[in-house]
Amino acid sequence: MGNQVSTRDQILGLLKVNKQLTVSEMAVELNITEMAVRRHLNTLERDNIIDTLLVRQAMGRPTNMYYLTKAGQEMFPRNYAPLTVDLLRDIEDLNGSEMVEKLFQRRKERMKEKYGSRVTDHESLEARIAELARLQNEQGYMVEWEKDTEGNYLFKEYNCPISEIAQEYPVACKCELSLFQELLGTEDIDCEVCMAVDSEPHCFYKIKSMS
């Protein structure tokens, strides 16, 4: 027996391919009742994965067309990392490794400008770390942080959206460390574990207390 695809995933697949469908069209495609389709649609709509559009017909009552929201579209795999690595390799071949480093430096400066005052406006190191964690979580880094018994801060990132790129170009990790140092206002930050280099499940920074 092969893997059975759930009705929910079949509905998402139909909407991905057909862009917009009515309840009755989905029921016919899946060979299930309209009531069964609606049960799934109600949950998907509640979770903001699909939305509806009221379409007027030439004859009869207007009908609801269902379509994937942006969040729904993002549920389908989009692996940009191989393309990005290939482009960086081409840039390296054409312009040398210094150009690649400049690109990551520019990205760091953009991030610094974007995060900027949201972090640096906080007076205490702990408040800056807390804000940096919030900002990184918004970017999908799944951050946890804590203070150890010696008063130092442990900053862990359980997901790295650019880990495949960082494996090929470690300068990405160097730029992140530099970004943290500049935003937090301290040089005393060590990257003790890096998921891109050490094949560990998280990146682990130790930030020494400034007291």
PEGIPE-V462307 format. One line per field, one symbol per residue. ss: DSSP state (h for helix, s for strand, l for the rest). A space follows every 10 residues. Layout:
ss: ???
//
This chain:
ss: llllllhhhh hhhhhhhhll slhhhhhhhh lllhhhhhhh hhhhhhllls ssssslllll llsssssslh hhhlllllll hhhhhhhhhh hhhhhlhhhh hhhhhhhhhh hhhhhhhhhh llllhhhhhh hhhhhhhhll llssssslll llssssslll llhhhhhhll hhhhhhhhhh hhhhllllss ssslhhhhll llssssslll l
//
